[in-house]
Amino acid sequence: MQSFGKKLRECREVKKISQNELAKLIEAHHSIIGKYERDEVKPSIDVVVKIANTLNTTVGYLLGETKDNNALQDPLMLKRLNEINNLPNKEKEALLLTLDAFLRDFKTKQAFSS
């Protein structure tokens, strides 16, 4: 698994933004970006959010929670997830069980179709 620093550098380079430019965009000192990228210093969650927004990625991607750097950027998906999260526990659990079954069936079909 890539470290935060490596993911940060990868995203920054994809956007063709220098360390100095990124520092200005997130209102930080220019030397801190290099320290983040070398994993010498860990940023606060507020800084990670600023970096993710600036680099058009997600906190989850930078922290290694997901391999997809665009995960959860779809506004309709985020809206649905927030609505699910606000359901009462019983209804949320039922919906998640249904979703799990659907995903399991889909993966099984994919495995047998290859």
Sequence and secondary structure as in RCSB ss.txt:
>XXXX:A:sequence
MQSFGKKLRECREVKKISQNELAKLIEAHHSIIGKYERDEVKPSIDVVVKIANTLNTTVGYLLGETKDNNALQDP
LMLKRLNEINNLPNKEKEALLLTLDAFLRDFKTKQAFSS
>XXXX:A:secstr
   HHHHHHHHHHHTT  HHHHHHHTT  HHHHHHHHTTSS   HHHHHHHHHHTT  HHHHTTS S TTTT  H
HHHHHHHHHHTS HHHHHHHHHHHHHHHHHHHHHHHHH 
